[in-house]
Amino acid sequence: MQLPDTMKKMRDLPDADRPREKIARNGAGVLTDRELIAAIVGSGTREKDVFEISKEILGHFGNNPGSLTFRDLIAIPGVGPTKAAQIAACLEIGRRHFGKGENGRTIVTRPEDVLPLVEMLRGKKQEYFICLTLSGAGEVLENRTVTVGLLNHSLVHPREVYADAITDRAASIICVHNHPSGSLEPSDQDIAITRQLAEAGGILGIRLLDHIIITKQGHLSMKERGLI
């Protein structure tokens, strides 16, 4: 009886079906988690095939693989210093730029990282003002709606924005609001409140990193526009 591919050893697979070759042909998105780890690890040992080692590593991932350390990895049978360093480096670069922090929280390094968290604003017919509080490592602590306004008007005061940020012990905040009109251009009121928030944050020691305007068509970063 022929074993399914998931049970085969690396040496039993045709070259075209091996993880690194599949990445080159179709991209990393088509690989299973075990295959992705096998592509990083590269090879097994005399005692264990690379897929067996990959399965062992996956078993240690749990709900927060980003918390795995070099010491955790090197303790896994079949994982030596080189393999442990490769995996730890991949986990860290993913944690910093693309994934979750040590507590499973989203890390924000650019305006685009915020968009999945506020996607629901695009279709709103009223103006919503949202505040994201962040840790010193750029991890999103909380995502709150501060005010809900009329069609194109939402009043907000710095005390309402920073009250929860203080409670969260946030290091910084990012504000987001939608324009139901579809215009991405910041209004005079948008610019004024942004400056007030930046000044208040300077006094409180909680920096305003950005104020993002979002519509169905796109988004605008007031930081990138030079308004903060």
N, C-alpha and C positions, 0 to 999 in steps of 0.2 A: 504494500500500500504506500502511495506517495504522500509524504507529509506536506501539510500546507506551508506556504512561505513563512508564516509567522513562527513556525517551529524549526525551520531550517537553520543550519549554521552558515556563517558568512562564506566559508569556502565552498559550500554546496550551491550557492546562488550564481546564476550567470552574471557576467560582469555588468550587463545593462541593468540588473535588478539590485545592485549594491547601492547603499545610501548615497555615497558621494557622486556616483554616476547618475543617479536619479535626480539629485540636486542640479547637476550640470544640464540635464536634459529638460526637466520640468519645473525646477524651482523647489525650494525647501518646503513650501506649503503642502506638498503632496505626501510628505513623509510622516510616519507615525512618530510619537514621542520617542519610542525605543530606537527607531532608525536615526532620528536626529542626534541622539546621544551617541549612537554608534559612529556616526559621521564625525563627531568631535573626537571621540576616543581613538578611532582609527583601527586599532587591532586588539586582539585578545592576548591571552597568555597560553602556555602549554596546557594548563589545566582548564581554562575557561575560554569559550568563544566570546567574541566581542558583544554579541547579542545577549549572552548570559550576563555579562558584566553590566551592560546597559539596563537590563531588567532589574538587577540589584540596585543600581543607582536610582532608577525610577521609584523603587520601593522606599527610598529615603526622602523623596521629594515632599510627600504629604501635601498640606495646603499652602505651604510657603517655601518653595524651593530656594528662593532668594536668601533664606537664612542659613543654608548649608555653608559650612566653612571648609577651608582646606583640610583641617584636621578631621572633620566629619567624613570627607570624601576619601581621604587616604586610609581611613579605617575600614573601608569597604573592600572585601576580598577581590583581588584582581586589579585594584586601582592603585597604581604607584604614584610617586611624586609628580611625574610629568603629566599623566592623565588627570590627576587631581588639580594641578595648576591650570590645565587647559579648560576644564569644566568650571572651575571657580572664576576664571577670567570671563568666560562666556556668560555666566550667571550675573556677574557684577556689571558688565557692559549693558546687559539687558535690563537690569534693575535701574541703572542710572538713566538710561535714555529711552527705553521702550516699555517698561513694565511697571511692576509694583515695588514699593519699598519693603523694608524688613518687616513691617506690620501689615503687609498686603495692601497698602494704600497706593493710590495713583501718584506718580511723580510728575510734576510739571516743570518743563525746561523751556517751553516755547508756547506761544498762543495756541497753536494747533493741538497741543495736549489737553487743553481745556474743553475743546469743542464736543467731544463725546459726552462730557458731563452736563452740557447745557443744550443738547440737541433739541430737546422738547420746546425750546423757546422759539424755534424757527416758525412754527405755525400759529403762535399765540396772537390773538387779536387785541390784547391789552399789553401794555408795556410792563415787563417784569424786571426787577432789579435784584440780582443775585450776588452774593458774596461767598467766595471760596477762601477759607482760612488755611494757611500752609505752615508746616513745621520748618525748622531751620534747614532741613535736608530737602525742602521743596515738595514734601508729601502733603497731599490734600487731607486736612483733618476733618473739615465739615463743608457741606455745600448747602447754603440756606437761601431761601427767598426772603429778601428784606422788605420789599414793598411790591404791591400790584397797583398799577395806575389805570388811567383812562386809555383811549385809543392811542395817543401819541404823547402821553405826559405822565411821568411818575416822579413824585417828590421824594427825596431821600435826604436824611440829615446824617452827618458824620457819626453822631452818637449812636444811631441805630445800626450803623455798619460796624462800628468798632466795639460795641457792647459785647457781642458774642465772641469776637476775636480775642478780647481780653480774657474772657472765660476759658476759651480754648488754649490760652497761652501761646497764641500764634506768633510766629516770627514775621509773617507777612500776609498780605491778602491780595486777591485778584477779584475785581468787580466785573460783572457782565450784565448788560441789559440789551433787550431786543428793540428793534424799530419796526413796528407793524406796518409802517408806511412803505417799507422796502428800501429806504435810503440808508446808505452806510455812512453818510457824512455826519460827523458829530455836530450837534447843535451848540449854540452859545451856552445853554444851560448844562449840557453834557461836559463842556470844557470847564465851566465854572465849578461844578460839583467835583470833578476830577481833581482840580487844583485844591479845593477845600479838603478833600480826602487825603491828598498827598501831604498837605500841611499838618493835618491832624495826626496822620500816621508818623510824621517826623517827630512830633511832640511825644507821642505815646511809645515810640520805638517799635512800631509795627508798620513796616514799609508797604506802601501801595506799589505792587510790582507792575500791574497793568490794569487797564479798563478797556474791556472788549465790547464792541457793538456787534450784534449778530442779526442777520436777516435771512430770508429764504435763499437769497442769492449768494451770501458769503459772510465774511466777518472783517472787522477792522480793529487793529490793535492801536490804541492811543499811545502806547509806549513807542511802537514802531513809527507812528506818525510824528513823534517828537513832542507830544502834548503832556508828557510826564517827565 
